[in-house]
Amino acid sequence: MENIYTKVGAAKTSNKMSTKMMVSLAMLAAISIVLVAAIHFPLIPAAAFLEYDPADIPILIGTFAFGPVAGLLLTIVVSVVQGLTVSASGGIIGIVMHIFATGACAFVAGTIYKKNKTRKNAVLALVVGALVQTVAMVIMNMIFTPLFMGQPLEVVLSMLVPIIIPFNLLKAGINGTITFLLYKSISHLLKGNA
């Protein structure tokens, strides 16, 4: 009988944890959408159409707290909601690009961090994630910018080194740095260990 009660207690704890995780991820998704609506500005004056926003910070925090799969799911939810509301001008292409680039970053960074949760490994995870996100955006821009903006591929290729790569490295680098600075101080709140 004792084993049955132990198993029931463990199941209840597991349900509480998954409910707590779902609430935390929903809160992070809401914060992400509010951030993109409230804060967005160009980083490179020559390409004012490319705007920085801090929406990936809550996604990366959720990824570090709950793992790469949770980070990927959070990315998908945020990308769809954001793409249908505050960033509707980007349409389906904006949604796909965000899922692919941020999802790749979150999944890779989360996988690296999950293996060894140290400050040094967090830096490595965020740096590799930023590089993966930049490569993903290069690929997405080469595919979708000619379709979305009606520009020939040659124009996109000419923008890679002076505009697209620096912008994405800057954006991912800023978001990674802020994530690194904030994560430890709020991770206990997200996991309910405070």
SELUM-873461 format. One record per residue (C-alpha): residue in one letter; residue number from 1; z negated, x negated, y negated. Coordinates in steps of 0.2 Angstrom, whole numbers. Layout:
<atoms>
   res     n       z       x       y
     A   NUM       Z       X       Y
...
</atoms>
This chain:
<atoms>
   res     n       z       x       y
     M     1       0       0       0
     E     2      -4     -14     -12
     N     3      14     -21     -10
     I     4      21      -4     -15
     Y     5      10      -3     -31
     T     6      15     -21     -35
     K     7      34     -16     -33
     V     8      32      -1     -44
     G     9      23     -10     -57
     A    10      36     -24     -57
     A    11      50     -10     -59
     K    12      41      -2     -74
     T    13      39     -19     -82
     S    14      58     -23     -79
     N    15      62      -6     -87
     K    16      51     -10    -102
     M    17      60     -27    -104
     S    18      77     -19    -102
     T    19      73      -5    -115
     K    20      65     -18    -127
     M    21      81     -29    -125
     M    22      92     -14    -128
     V    23      82     -10    -144
     S    24      83     -28    -150
     L    25     102     -29    -147
     A    26     105     -12    -156
     M    27      94     -19    -171
     L    28     104     -35    -171
     A    29     121     -26    -170
     A    30     115     -15    -185
     I    31     110     -30    -195
     S    32     126     -39    -191
     I    33     136     -24    -198
     V    34     125     -23    -214
     L    35     128     -41    -217
     V    36     147     -40    -216
     A    37     147     -25    -228
     A    38     135     -34    -240
     I    39     140     -52    -240
     H    40     158     -58    -239
     F    41     167     -70    -251
     P    42     181     -83    -249
     L    43     176    -101    -245
     I    44     193    -108    -249
     P    45     200    -103    -266
     A    46     218    -106    -260
     A    47     215     -93    -246
     A    48     205     -79    -254
     F    49     210     -67    -240
     L    50     199     -77    -228
     E    51     182     -72    -232
     Y    52     165     -79    -225
     D    53     153     -67    -219
     P    54     136     -70    -209
     A    55     139     -56    -196
     D    56     139     -69    -182
     I    57     121     -74    -185
     P    58     113     -59    -177
     I    59     125     -61    -163
     L    60     121     -79    -160
     I    61     102     -75    -161
     G    62     104     -61    -148
     T    63     114     -73    -137
     F    64     100     -86    -138
     A    65      87     -73    -135
     F    66      95     -64    -121
     G    67     109     -74    -113
     P    68     128     -76    -114
     V    69     132     -59    -106
     A    70     121     -50    -119
     G    71     129     -60    -133
     L    72     146     -55    -127
     L    73     142     -37    -126
     L    74     134     -38    -143
     T    75     150     -45    -150
     I    76     160     -31    -142
     V    77     149     -18    -149
     V    78     148     -26    -167
     S    79     167     -29    -167
     V    80     172     -11    -163
     V    81     159      -3    -175
     Q    82     163     -16    -189
     G    83     182     -14    -186
     L    84     181       5    -187
     T    85     169       5    -202
     V    86     166      -9    -215
     S    87     181     -19    -210
     A    88     193      -5    -205
     S    89     208     -14    -215
     G    90     209     -26    -201
     G    91     213     -13    -188
     I    92     214     -16    -170
     I    93     220     -34    -173
     G    94     204     -38    -182
     I    95     194     -31    -168
     V    96     203     -40    -155
     M    97     202     -57    -165
     H    98     183     -55    -168
     I    99     180     -51    -150
     F   100     190     -65    -144
     A   101     184     -79    -156
     T   102     165     -74    -158
     G   103     164     -68    -140
     A   104     170     -85    -135
     C   105     158     -94    -146
     A   106     143     -83    -141
     F   107     147     -85    -122
     V   108     149    -104    -123
     A   109     135    -107    -134
     G   110     124     -95    -124
     T   111     128    -103    -107
     I   112     124    -121    -114
     Y   113     108    -115    -122
     K   114     102    -105    -106
     K   115     103    -121     -96
     N   116      90    -130    -106
     K   117      81    -121    -121
     T   118      77    -136    -132
     R   119      81    -139    -150
     K   120      93    -153    -145
     N   121     103    -142    -133
     A   122     103    -128    -146
     V   123     112    -140    -158
     L   124     124    -145    -145
     A   125     127    -126    -140
     L   126     130    -121    -158
     V   127     142    -136    -161
     V   128     152    -133    -146
     G   129     152    -114    -149
     A   130     159    -117    -167
     L   131     173    -128    -160
     V   132     177    -115    -147
     Q   133     177    -102    -160
     T   134     189    -112    -171
     V   135     201    -115    -157
     A   136     201     -97    -153
     M   137     205     -92    -171
     V   138     219    -105    -171
     I   139     226     -96    -156
     M   140     223     -79    -162
     N   141     231     -83    -179
     M   142     246     -90    -171
     I   143     248     -74    -161
     F   144     243     -60    -173
     T   145     245     -67    -191
     P   146     264     -66    -189
     L   147     262     -48    -183
     F   148     248     -42    -195
     M   149     254     -51    -211
     G   150     272     -51    -207
     Q   151     273     -70    -209
     P   152     284     -81    -198
     L   153     275     -93    -186
     E   154     281    -108    -196
     V   155     270    -101    -211
     V   156     255    -100    -200
     L   157     258    -117    -193
     S   158     259    -124    -210
     M   159     242    -116    -214
     L   160     232    -123    -199
     V   161     227    -140    -205
     P   162     224    -136    -224
     I   163     217    -118    -222
     I   164     214    -110    -205
     I   165     205    -124    -196
     P   166     193    -129    -211
     F   167     189    -111    -215
     N   168     184    -107    -197
     L   169     174    -124    -195
     L   170     165    -120    -211
     K   171     161    -102    -206
     A   172     156    -106    -189
     G   173     146    -121    -195
     I   174     136    -111    -208
     N   175     132     -97    -196
     G   176     127    -110    -183
     T   177     116    -119    -195
     I   178     107    -103    -201
     T   179     105     -97    -183
     F   180      97    -114    -179
     L   181      85    -112    -193
     L   182      80     -94    -190
     Y   183      80     -92    -171
     K   184      63     -99    -166
     S   185      54     -90    -179
     I   186      61     -73    -174
     S   187      64     -75    -155
     H   188      46     -70    -151
     L   189      48     -54    -161
     L   190      64     -50    -151
     K   191      57     -53    -134
     G   192      40     -44    -139
     N   193      29     -60    -136
     A   194      22     -60    -154
</atoms>
